[in-house]
Amino acid sequence: MRGRMRLLGVAGALFALALVAAACSSAGASTGGGMTLKISSPTNGASVSEPFKVTFDSSVPLGKPTTGDHHVHLCFDGGSCDELSQSVIAYGNSVMVSNLSPGMHTIEASLRNADHSDTGVSATISVDVSGGSAGSQAGSQSGSSTGASGPSKGYGY
């Protein structure tokens, strides 16, 4: 009987460990207060050439602050998503990015409330950029895509 109880305890512990591992395996995704955000494209570690589109999957609607919807601030290489000079703002589910120098770059997508405050939900990937513009401001936006704002010099709404 004692052996069977011990076996059930070990099986229960392994099941709990498997659940924790599954919850942690969604690289590039974060949750908070029931909200989720994932960078769906490009994938982590992808090679990209400029300009390239960053696409998001969000559990909440994304739109301009005047709609009351959430939006995304993108920041690059450890820059603060709170600093507009270091961010690109996306008011939809994708944004075009350019002016990153060739090489590896980290992209953080930070889910923001309509008032631009941080929800605490973010996702991070790394990409290898080719065809970039050395010496340019990292993360400057090129053109626009679904709901994208202009260059990151203001809220743009």
C-alpha positions in Angstrom: 0.0 0.0 0.0 2.8 2.4 0.9 4.5 1.7 -2.4 1.3 2.5 -4.3 0.9 5.8 -2.4 4.5 6.8 -3.2 3.9 6.0 -6.9 0.8 8.1 -7.0 2.7 11.0 -5.3 5.5 10.8 -7.9 3.0 10.6 -10.7 1.2 13.7 -9.4 4.4 15.6 -9.1 5.4 14.7 -12.6 1.9 15.8 -13.9 2.3 19.2 -12.1 5.8 19.6 -13.5 4.5 18.9 -17.0 1.8 21.6 -16.5 4.3 24.2 -15.4 6.6 23.3 -18.4 3.7 23.7 -20.8 2.8 27.0 -19.4 6.3 28.3 -19.7 6.9 27.0 -23.2 5.1 29.8 -25.1 8.2 31.8 -26.0 7.5 35.4 -26.9 4.1 35.5 -25.1 3.1 37.0 -21.9 -0.1 37.2 -19.9 -1.5 39.6 -17.3 -5.0 40.1 -16.0 -6.3 37.6 -18.6 -4.7 39.6 -21.5 -2.2 38.0 -23.8 0.2 39.3 -26.4 2.4 37.3 -28.8 4.6 38.3 -31.7 3.4 35.9 -34.3 5.7 37.1 -37.1 8.6 37.1 -37.5 9.4 34.1 -35.4 12.1 34.2 -32.7 15.5 33.8 -34.3 14.3 34.6 -37.8 16.4 36.2 -40.5 14.6 39.3 -41.9 15.5 41.9 -44.5 14.3 45.5 -44.3 11.7 46.6 -44.2 9.8 43.8 -42.4 6.4 43.5 -40.8 6.0 42.6 -37.1 2.6 41.0 -36.5 0.9 40.5 -33.2 -1.7 38.1 -31.7 -3.6 39.8 -28.9 -6.5 38.7 -26.7 -7.8 42.3 -26.6 -8.8 44.6 -29.5 -6.0 46.8 -30.8 -6.8 50.3 -32.0 -6.2 54.1 -31.6 -6.5 55.4 -28.1 -9.5 57.5 -29.1 -11.4 54.2 -29.6 -10.6 53.1 -26.0 -8.8 50.0 -27.4 -5.3 48.8 -26.4 -2.3 49.3 -28.6 1.3 48.1 -28.8 4.6 49.9 -28.2 7.6 48.2 -29.9 11.1 48.9 -28.5 14.4 47.6 -29.7 17.6 46.3 -28.1 16.7 47.0 -24.5 15.3 50.4 -25.2 12.4 51.5 -22.9 8.9 51.1 -24.4 7.9 54.0 -22.1 10.2 56.3 -24.1 8.6 57.4 -27.3 12.0 58.2 -28.9 12.9 54.5 -28.5 9.5 53.1 -29.5 7.3 52.5 -32.5 3.6 52.6 -31.8 1.2 50.1 -33.5 -2.5 50.8 -33.3 -3.4 47.5 -35.1 -2.2 44.0 -35.3 1.0 44.7 -37.4 3.5 47.4 -38.1 6.4 47.8 -40.6 9.9 48.3 -39.2 13.0 49.7 -40.9 16.2 51.5 -40.1 17.8 48.8 -37.9 21.4 48.1 -38.6 22.4 44.7 -39.9 22.8 42.1 -37.2 20.9 40.6 -34.3 18.3 42.8 -32.7 15.8 42.2 -29.8 12.2 43.4 -30.3 9.9 43.8 -27.4 6.2 44.4 -27.9 4.5 46.0 -24.9 0.7 45.9 -24.7 -0.6 49.3 -23.6 -3.8 50.7 -22.3 -5.6 53.5 -24.3 -3.9 56.1 -22.1 -0.4 54.5 -23.1 0.1 53.1 -19.6 1.8 49.7 -19.4 -0.5 46.7 -18.9 2.4 44.5 -17.8 1.9 42.2 -20.8 4.8 41.9 -23.3 6.5 39.6 -25.7 10.1 39.6 -26.9 11.9 38.0 -29.9 15.3 38.3 -31.5 15.8 38.7 -35.3 18.8 38.8 -37.5 18.4 41.8 -39.8 20.1 42.1 -43.2 20.0 45.1 -45.5 19.6 47.6 -42.6 20.8 51.1 -42.5 23.8 51.4 -40.3 23.8 54.5 -38.1 20.1 55.1 -38.4 17.8 55.3 -35.4 16.8 51.8 -34.4 13.1 51.1 -34.9 12.1 54.0 -37.0 9.0 53.1 -38.9 8.7 52.8 -42.6 5.3 53.4 -44.2 2.3 52.1 -42.3 0.5 48.9 -41.8 -2.8 48.0 -40.1 -3.2 50.8 -37.7 0.4 51.9 -37.5 1.4 55.4 -36.4 4.1 57.6 -37.9 7.7 57.7 -36.6 7.9 57.4 -32.9 8.1 61.2 -32.1 4.6 61.4 -30.6 1.4 59.4 -29.9 0.1 60.2 -33.5 -3.6 60.2 -32.7 
